[in-house]
Amino acid sequence: MFCLGIVLNREDLLVTFKQPMRIALGVVTQFIVMPVFAFSLVSLTGLPPSIALGFIIVGSAPGAMASNVIVYLAGGALAFSITLTTVATFLSPLLTPYLIGLLGGETIPINAIGLMWTIFYILVIPLSGGMFVRYYLDKGFQLRIFVGQMITASIILSLFFLLSNLASWQIILLSLFLVWLPMIILLMPRQYAPLTFSWIKELAPALAALAIIVICAYGLAKNKHQIIDTGAWVFALVIVLNLLGYLAGWWLAKLYRFDRTHKITLSIEIGMQNAGMGVALALEHFKDQPQVALPGALFAVWSVMTAAGASAYFRKKTQPAVA
């Protein structure tokens, strides 16, 4: 997210905020399409109740934060992707339990406060730090911006230190993203800023892609025994659900008359679910039924792999032909 903050164009973000209807369409699509697909698949296939509930939980989760990296690598609308992920995640404490109860017949409370801390820790703070780096490289030292950054950083870091359950090294990591890296850029001589900006913009996507590889590897390693033990038919349904999400996102974006970059974005946002949240919910509330977490564990890994492949395809399609 820090890397994405560096490459995110502030003007694109402002344009995105000026189109609330597009954001609303994306969020509504997120919370209708995947829950309906998940419910339809488990209804048609007659899955065991615990596995079926796992699919319902996956379908009811918001979009994955990793989708922002994939959208950028695919050449989609990064600002739109980040906005959709943020809005959907903020709404998930209300909508996800409701959808699970409606479609799966189970009431699962979600720790809304804990989820908000997670959103700020994983998404907002590193993204903001990257945007400060980009601003300072572009504009140089601006007293008003610098003072605002220091005040905001002090308040946020103090709240995390006093109220969150993050470890001390995680608080230090937050301060690195939000304070120290932008400060290093500020201390750089201005004549080196354009070259540094060009170099960082080239490096940032590679670092973001590396982060996705690490996430995928971690998901495989942590759930290797569950993945080995699960039946091929469950994995097949994970593939189908993921594919249906991509296709529905693309065709609905076409119906909404989105341009190509926003079609790519909505397709990825709908196809990728925050299955990690689904796994955490399943493990927390169904300790006696570990198989409830299986669909989420499989979906988390598979969606990252397929989305990475899709990003390479879309990036290749958008590159100009060499004469």
N, C-alpha and C positions, 0 to 999 in steps of 0.2 A: 504493500500500500504506500510505503514511503517512495518507492520508485515511481509508482503511478502518479503521486502528487507532483513529482518533478516534471513529468511529461504532460500532465493535465493542463490544458489551456483554460485560464480563468474566464476568458470570454465565452468559451463553449459552455462552461458551467452556468454562466449568467443567462445565456440563450436557453439552456435547458429549463431553468427555473421560470422563464417567461412563457413556457408551454405546459402549464399544469394539466391540461387535458391529455396530453401525450403521456405524462407521468401517471395520471390516474388510470388510463387504459392499460398501461403496462402492469401496474400493481394489481388491478382487478383481474387481469388475465392470469397473473401469477397465482392468485388464490382461488381461481375457478378451474383452470385447465388441468393442472396436475392432480388436485384432489379428485376431480371427476374421473380422470384416467386411472388413477390408482384404485378407486372404488370399483370402476367397471372391470378392471383386470381381475381383481380378487373375487368379484361376483361371478364372473364367467368361468373361472378356472377351479373354483371350489377348493381353495387353499385351506390348510389347517388354520383355525382361528388366530393362533399366535403369529404365524407368518403373515396372514392377511392384515392383522393389526399393524405389523411392522411396515407394510407397504402403505397403509393409510397414513401412518406417521410421517413417512418420507414425503408422500404427496402433499401433506398439509404444512410442511416446513416452508420458510421463506427461501428466496434465492440464495445461492452460495456466495460468500465473499470472494472466493477464488475466481468467480465468474468475471470479476472486474479485470483481472490480469488476462484472462482468456480473451475477453472482448477487445482489449487493447492490442494483443498480439494478432487478433483476427482482422484488425483494421475497422472495428466497429466504433460506435459513439460512446467513448469512455465516460464522459460526464453523465450521459443518460443512464449508463450501466450503474455507476456509483450511486446515482440518485435513486434508482429503482431498488437496489440492494438495501440502501439505508432506510428508505421509507417502509419497504416490506418487512425488514427486520424489526423496526420500531413497532409495527402493527402486529407482529407475530405473537406477543404475549396475550393478545385478545383473540386473534383469528385462529391461530394454530390449535389451542385447546378446544375452541368451538367446533372446528372442522373435524377434529379427532372424535369428539363426542357425537357429532351429527352422523358421521360416516362409519365410525368404528365402534360406537356404543360404549366408549370408555372416557371417563373424565380424568384428564391429566393436567394438574396445575403446572404453570411455568413460573419460575422465579423472575418476574419482570425486572426487578432492580438489578439482579445479577446479569441479566441479558443486556441491560443498558450499559453496565460497566464493560461488558465484553465488546459491545459495539464501539465504545470510545477507545478501548484499549487496542483492538485489532484494526479498526477502520479509521475513525475520525482523527486520532492523534498522529499516527504516522503519515496519513494523507496530508494533514495540515502542515506537518513539518516539511514534507516534500514540496508543497506549494510555496512555503516561505523560502526554501532554497531557490526555487525557480524565480520568485519575485526579486530576491536580492541579486541574483545573477543578471536579471534583466534591468532592474531599476536602480540597483545600488542601495546605499544606506538612506533610509527614509525614517526620520525621527518618530513621526507619528505611528508608522507601522511597527517599528522596533519596540516602542513603549507598549503598544497594544499587545504585541507578541509576548513580552516579558510578563505583563500583568496577567494575561490569559494563562500562560504556562504556569505561573506561580499558583494561581487558583486551582487549576486542574490537577497539577502534581500534588498539591497539598491535600486535595480531596481524596485522591487515590491513596496517598500515604495514610490518611486518617480513617477512611471509611471502607476501602476495598480490601479484599483478601489476597491481593497480589504480593508476591515475594519482593524483597528489597531489590534483587537484581532486575526484576521486571519494571520497577519504578525507575531505576537507573536507565534502563533501555528506553523508556518513555521520554526521559529527559534528554537522552542522546538524540532522539528523533526530533523532538519539539524545540530544543534549545541549542545544544552544542553543535550539531551539524550545520544548522543555519548560521550560527555565530562564526564558525570557521569560514563559511562563504563570505560573510561580511568582512572578515579580516583580510581577504584576498585583494591584492591590487586590482584596480578596475580594468587595467589593460588586458588582464588575463581572463576576464569574465566571459567574453564571447567564445573563446576557444574551450574554456572549461565547460560552458553550457553545452556546446556541440558534443564534447566528449562524454559528458554525463548522459545526454539524451541517447547516445548510442549504447552506453553501458547499461542504462536502467532496464530496458526490455530483457536483456540477457539475465540480469539479476532476478527480475520478476519471474522469468521462465524457470530459473534454477529453483526458486522458492516453490513453484508448482510441482517440480520433480520431487523435491523433498517431501512435500505434503502427500503426494501419491505414494512414495516409498514408505512413509510412516504409516499411512492407512493400510497398505498391504501387510507390513510387518506386524502391526498391532492386532490385526484381525486374521492372521494367516490360518489359525486353527479353525476359526468359524468358516472361512472361505473353503478350506479343504473339506470340512464336514458337510457343507450344504449341498443340496441336490442340484443337478444341472438345470432342472426345470425352474428353480427359484432364480438362478442366474439368468436364464432365458427371459423371464418376466422383467428382471431389472433392465436388460437390454431393450426390451420392447417399450417399457415405460420411458426410458431415457430418449429413445428414438422418437416416440410420439410427442414428447415435449419439444424437441427441436423442430419437428415438422409443424406442429401446431403454432409455435411461436413465429415461424417464418410466414406461414400462410395467413395467420391473423394479422401480422404486421402488414402484409400485402393488402388485406381487407381494410386496415386502418389507413391505407395510403402512405405508409412510412417510406422514406427513401432507403437505399440499399444499406447504408451504415446502421440505420435503426432497425432494419429487418434482421441483420446479423446479430445485433445486440439483443433484441427481444427473443430471438430463437435460442441464443445461448442462455439468457436469463431464465427462460421457462424450462429449458432442458436440464439445467443444473439446479439441483436443490441443495439446501444446507442439510445434507444427510448426516453430517457430524452432529448437528443439534438433535436430529432424530435418534441417532444412536445413544446420545447422552440421556435423552428423555426415556428411551426404552430401558436402558440399564438402571436408571434411577427408580422408575415406577413399576417395573416388572422384573424384579431381581430373581423371582422364582421361575421366570420364563425367558431365559437368555436368547432363545431363538427369535424373540420379537425384534432384537437388534440386528438380525442377519440381513434383512433387506437394506437397511441403512448402511451397514458396513460395506456391502457389495456395491451399492449405488454410489457411495462416496468415492470409491476408487475408480469405478467404471466411468462415471460422468467426467471426472478430471481427465482420464485418458482419451475419451472420445472428443471432449471439448478441445483438448490440445491438438488432436488430429484435425478437427474442424477449423481451428484457427490457422493451421498451416495451409489448409486448402483455400480458405478465404483470402489469406494474405497473398498466396500465389496468384489467385484469380484477379486480384486488384493491382498487381504489379504490371507496369506497361511492358509491352512486348519489345524485345531488343531487335533493332533493325539489322 
